[in-house]
Amino acid sequence: MTDKLPYAEVIGDPIEHSKSPMIHNFWLDALGIEAEYKKTHVTSEGLPVYFLARRADPDWLGCNVTIPHKIAVMDYTDDPGGVRERIGAMNTIASETGGPLIGTNTDAGGFLQPLLRDKWKGQSAVLVGAGGAARAILFALTSLGVPDITVMARDAGRGQALLDRAGVKGRVIGMTDALPKADLLVNTSSLGMVGQPLLDLDLKPLADDATVYDIVYAPLETQLLKTARTRGLRTLDGLEMLIGQAALAFDIFFDAEAPRERDEELRALLLAA
């Protein structure tokens, strides 16, 4: 690959852990598309300079956005789909040649894919965290009509603001409070990620047939998932959402459908890396 190829990328701080380049480049190779996907470290202070430089680059197709920029990047994009109002966070930005940067969110769709595949019919959910990923996941759960939602957050005000923005009459609990009985527990935070504190919860209050879904993927086998499996609960790991949201973004960047029939091969590649 050369620097003259069209390219997309993922930005964040930190970014070293990101598996997005491996996913997108696997699909590009599989489809024979002459383009590439990179990862670029961008700090919060560096966002203005980053977008200024990328707007001037004719080969730049856009970027995915990870922690901690999913809310801040909304200041740099147009929003024809109303993502600011409906979700309040963006994880995908597409570059329109000679036009504006278009922001959207593929996290919500990527999060839902394994739940829809498994025909999940739960009525209650607990979200750990109240950041950008939580906004997309709360939107996804409300689109399923889940009536009972609890947010577990360090900052009660931020947790309540998350619910208020979505128009959800849920409840907020602290990080040391006991979990309610629920059908689904989702870790939307960075807790458990490499370099971050572990998320160590007592899962006994969860329903016996509950699903525990951790969107952290570095490491893939988090302490939360280990604890859930010990209790015999169904688990979904971070690659489920990562691959799902990446497929939606891939179509946006490269105008091609990701070859999802090769998911098993891709997953094996990611696990071996």
C-alpha positions as CSV (number, residue, x, y, z in Angstrom):
1,M,0.0,0.0,0.0
2,T,1.1,3.6,-0.7
3,D,0.2,6.9,0.8
4,K,-1.6,7.7,-2.5
5,L,-4.3,5.2,-1.8
6,P,-7.7,6.3,-0.6
7,Y,-7.9,5.7,3.2
8,A,-10.1,5.8,6.2
9,E,-8.9,5.5,9.8
10,V,-9.9,5.3,13.5
11,I,-8.9,8.0,15.9
12,G,-8.8,8.0,19.7
13,D,-6.7,8.4,22.8
14,P,-5.4,5.8,23.5
15,I,-5.5,4.1,20.1
16,E,-2.8,1.4,20.2
17,H,-5.2,-1.3,21.2
18,S,-7.6,-0.7,18.3
19,K,-8.4,-3.8,16.1
20,S,-10.3,-1.7,13.5
21,P,-7.5,-1.6,11.0
22,M,-7.2,-5.4,11.0
23,I,-10.9,-5.7,10.4
24,H,-11.2,-3.2,7.6
25,N,-8.0,-4.2,5.9
26,F,-9.1,-7.9,6.0
27,W,-12.3,-6.9,4.2
28,L,-10.5,-4.7,1.7
29,D,-8.1,-7.5,0.8
30,A,-11.0,-10.0,0.6
31,L,-12.9,-7.7,-1.9
32,G,-9.8,-6.6,-3.8
33,I,-10.4,-2.9,-3.1
34,E,-7.4,-0.7,-3.5
35,A,-7.6,1.3,-0.3
36,E,-6.4,1.1,3.3
37,Y,-7.5,1.7,6.8
38,K,-5.2,3.1,9.5
39,K,-5.2,4.1,13.2
40,T,-4.2,7.6,14.3
41,H,-3.6,8.8,17.8
42,V,-5.5,12.1,18.3
43,T,-5.8,13.8,21.7
44,S,-8.7,16.0,22.7
45,E,-6.6,19.1,22.2
46,G,-5.5,17.8,18.8
47,L,-9.0,17.4,17.3
48,P,-9.2,20.9,15.6
49,V,-5.8,20.5,13.9
50,Y,-6.7,16.9,12.9
51,F,-9.9,17.8,11.1
52,L,-8.3,20.8,9.5
53,A,-5.6,18.6,8.0
54,R,-7.9,15.9,6.9
55,R,-10.4,18.2,5.2
56,A,-7.5,19.2,2.9
57,D,-6.5,15.6,2.1
58,P,-8.3,14.4,-1.1
59,D,-7.5,10.7,-0.3
60,W,-9.2,10.8,3.1
61,L,-12.5,9.0,3.1
62,G,-13.4,9.6,6.8
63,C,-12.8,8.1,10.2
64,N,-14.2,6.0,13.0
65,V,-14.1,7.6,16.5
66,T,-13.3,5.8,19.7
67,I,-12.8,6.9,23.4
68,P,-12.9,9.7,24.4
69,H,-14.0,11.7,21.3
70,K,-17.5,10.4,20.4
71,I,-19.2,13.5,21.8
72,A,-16.6,16.1,21.0
73,V,-16.4,15.3,17.3
74,M,-20.0,16.4,16.8
75,D,-18.7,20.0,16.8
76,Y,-16.8,19.3,13.6
77,T,-19.5,17.6,11.5
78,D,-22.8,18.2,9.7
79,D,-25.7,16.0,10.9
80,P,-28.3,15.4,8.2
81,G,-29.5,12.3,10.1
82,G,-30.2,14.0,13.4
83,V,-27.7,11.9,15.3
84,R,-27.1,14.8,17.8
85,E,-30.7,14.8,18.9
86,R,-31.5,11.1,18.6
87,I,-28.2,9.6,20.1
88,G,-25.9,12.4,21.2
89,A,-22.7,10.8,20.0
90,M,-21.0,10.0,16.8
91,N,-18.5,7.2,16.0
92,T,-18.3,7.5,12.2
93,I,-17.5,10.6,10.1
94,A,-17.5,10.5,6.3
95,S,-15.8,13.0,4.0
96,E,-17.8,14.3,1.1
97,T,-15.5,15.4,-1.6
98,G,-15.6,19.2,-1.8
99,G,-18.4,19.2,0.8
100,P,-19.0,18.9,4.6
101,L,-18.0,16.2,7.0
102,I,-21.0,14.0,7.7
103,G,-21.3,12.4,11.1
104,T,-23.3,9.3,12.0
105,N,-23.4,6.5,14.5
106,T,-22.9,2.8,13.7
107,D,-22.4,1.8,17.3
108,A,-26.2,1.4,17.9
109,G,-26.7,-0.9,14.9
110,G,-23.5,-2.9,15.6
111,F,-24.5,-3.4,19.2
112,L,-27.9,-4.7,18.3
113,Q,-26.8,-7.3,15.7
114,P,-26.0,-10.2,18.1
115,L,-29.1,-9.5,20.2
116,L,-31.3,-9.6,17.1
117,R,-29.5,-12.7,15.8
118,D,-30.2,-14.4,19.1
119,K,-33.8,-13.2,19.2
120,W,-33.2,-11.6,22.6
121,K,-36.6,-10.6,24.2
122,G,-35.5,-9.2,27.6
123,Q,-37.5,-6.5,29.4
124,S,-34.8,-5.0,31.7
125,A,-31.2,-3.8,31.2
126,V,-28.4,-2.3,33.2
127,L,-25.8,-0.1,31.5
128,V,-22.5,0.5,33.1
129,G,-21.2,3.9,32.1
130,A,-22.7,7.1,30.8
131,G,-20.4,8.2,28.0
132,G,-20.6,8.2,24.2
133,A,-21.0,4.5,23.8
134,A,-23.7,4.4,26.4
135,R,-25.7,7.0,24.4
136,A,-25.7,4.8,21.4
137,I,-26.5,1.6,23.3
138,L,-29.4,3.3,25.2
139,F,-30.8,4.5,21.9
140,A,-30.5,0.9,20.6
141,L,-32.3,-0.6,23.6
142,T,-35.1,2.0,23.5
143,S,-35.6,1.1,19.8
144,L,-36.2,-2.5,21.0
145,G,-38.8,-1.2,23.4
146,V,-37.0,-2.3,26.6
147,P,-39.1,-0.7,29.3
148,D,-36.8,-1.0,32.4
149,I,-33.3,0.5,32.2
150,T,-30.9,1.2,34.9
151,V,-27.7,3.2,34.5
152,M,-24.7,2.5,36.8
153,A,-22.5,5.5,36.8
154,R,-19.8,7.2,38.9
155,D,-21.5,10.5,38.4
156,A,-25.2,10.3,39.2
157,G,-25.9,13.6,37.4
158,R,-24.3,12.4,34.2
159,G,-26.3,9.1,34.4
160,Q,-29.5,11.0,34.9
161,A,-28.7,13.3,32.0
162,L,-28.2,10.2,29.8
163,L,-31.7,9.0,30.6
164,D,-33.2,12.4,30.3
165,R,-31.7,13.0,26.8
166,A,-33.2,9.7,25.6
167,G,-36.6,10.4,27.3
168,V,-36.2,7.2,29.4
169,K,-37.8,6.9,32.9
170,G,-35.0,4.8,34.2
171,R,-33.0,4.9,37.4
172,V,-29.4,5.7,38.2
173,I,-27.3,3.7,40.7
174,G,-23.7,4.1,41.9
175,M,-20.8,1.9,41.0
176,T,-20.8,0.2,44.4
177,D,-24.6,-0.3,44.6
178,A,-26.1,-3.8,44.2
179,L,-27.3,-4.6,40.7
180,P,-31.1,-5.0,40.2
181,K,-32.6,-8.2,38.8
182,A,-32.2,-7.7,35.0
183,D,-32.2,-9.6,31.8
184,L,-29.2,-7.8,30.3
185,L,-26.0,-6.2,31.7
186,V,-23.9,-4.1,29.3
187,N,-20.5,-2.6,30.1
188,T,-20.4,0.5,28.0
189,S,-17.4,1.9,29.9
190,S,-13.6,1.5,29.5
191,L,-13.4,-0.4,32.8
192,G,-11.7,-3.7,32.3
193,M,-9.8,-2.5,29.3
194,V,-6.0,-2.9,29.2
195,G,-4.6,-0.2,31.4
196,Q,-7.9,0.6,33.2
197,P,-9.3,-0.7,36.5
198,L,-11.2,-3.9,36.4
199,L,-15.0,-4.0,36.5
200,D,-15.7,-6.4,39.3
201,L,-19.4,-6.7,40.0
202,D,-21.5,-9.1,42.0
203,L,-23.7,-10.7,39.3
204,K,-25.9,-12.7,41.7
205,P,-28.9,-10.3,41.4
206,L,-29.2,-10.8,37.6
207,A,-31.8,-13.1,36.2
208,D,-30.8,-16.7,35.8
209,D,-31.1,-16.4,32.0
210,A,-29.5,-13.0,31.8
211,T,-27.0,-12.0,29.1
212,V,-23.8,-10.1,30.0
213,Y,-22.4,-8.0,27.1
214,D,-19.0,-6.3,27.5
215,I,-18.1,-4.0,24.6
216,V,-14.4,-4.0,25.8
217,Y,-12.3,-6.0,23.4
218,A,-8.8,-5.5,24.7
219,P,-8.6,-7.9,26.5
220,L,-11.4,-9.9,24.9
221,E,-11.8,-12.1,27.9
222,T,-12.6,-9.5,30.6
223,Q,-13.0,-10.1,34.3
224,L,-16.7,-9.3,33.8
225,L,-17.2,-12.0,31.2
226,K,-15.2,-14.5,33.3
227,T,-17.5,-13.9,36.3
228,A,-20.6,-14.2,34.1
229,R,-19.5,-17.5,32.7
230,T,-18.8,-18.8,36.2
231,R,-22.4,-18.1,37.0
232,G,-23.6,-19.8,33.9
233,L,-24.8,-16.7,32.2
234,R,-24.8,-16.1,28.4
235,T,-22.0,-13.7,27.3
236,L,-21.3,-11.5,24.4
237,D,-17.8,-10.1,23.9
238,G,-16.5,-6.9,22.5
239,L,-15.8,-8.4,19.0
240,E,-19.5,-8.8,18.4
241,M,-20.2,-5.0,18.5
242,L,-16.8,-4.1,17.1
243,I,-17.3,-6.2,13.9
244,G,-21.0,-5.2,13.6
245,Q,-20.4,-1.4,13.7
246,A,-17.3,-1.8,11.5
247,A,-19.3,-3.4,8.8
248,L,-21.8,-0.5,8.7
249,A,-18.9,2.0,8.6
250,F,-17.1,0.0,5.9
251,D,-20.1,0.4,3.6
252,I,-20.0,4.2,4.3
253,F,-16.3,4.6,3.6
254,F,-15.7,2.2,0.8
255,D,-19.2,1.9,-0.8
256,A,-19.1,-1.9,-0.5
257,E,-20.7,-4.5,1.8
258,A,-18.4,-6.2,4.2
259,P,-18.0,-10.0,3.4
260,R,-19.7,-11.1,6.6
261,E,-19.7,-14.7,5.4
262,R,-16.1,-14.7,6.5
263,D,-16.7,-13.6,10.1
264,E,-15.4,-16.8,11.5
265,E,-12.1,-16.4,9.7
266,L,-11.9,-12.7,10.8
267,R,-12.6,-13.6,14.4
268,A,-9.9,-16.2,14.4
269,L,-7.5,-13.7,13.0
270,L,-8.4,-11.1,15.6
271,L,-8.0,-13.6,18.4
272,A,-4.6,-14.7,17.2
273,A,-3.3,-11.1,17.0
